[in-house]
Amino acid sequence: MSEPISIEDRVAKLEAEMPEVRHLAVAASSDVAEFKAAQQATIRLINALRETQLEQGAESKAAQQANVRSLNALRETQLEHSKNFRLIEDEFRKIDQGFLEMRARFDQTAAGMEHIARLITAKEGDAEAE
């Protein structure tokens, strides 16, 4: 077996390593501080992105609502135009019916005039025969 190291030797060895250990501790502390700073910057960036997303979401929702209102107004206008076109079509049907009635009356008038002309012609023929 090997001989155990004395306490004094162990303490001396540890004291000799202390400056290096302190240096490593300071470097680790500095690294942790840099990491925390980077982490805080990342958190601020994520929060800023979240705010931007919330703003854009609100703007998108407002634009969508405006589009819905516009489409609803357009639908109402189309329904009103459709109603007006039906009214116009009804009026044209009335006009068409009126023309048909006038045509029938003109036909009756023409038939009456033709009958009168035949009567006159027949009367003239009777008057000449006498």
Secondary structure, 3 states (H helix, E strand, C coil): CCCCCCHHHHHHHHHHHHHHHHHHHHHHHHHHHHHHHHHHHHHHHHHHHHHHHHHHHHHHHHHHHHHHHHHHHHHHHHHHHHHHHHHHHHHHHHHHHHHHHHHHHHHHHHHHHHHHHHHHHHHHHHHHHC
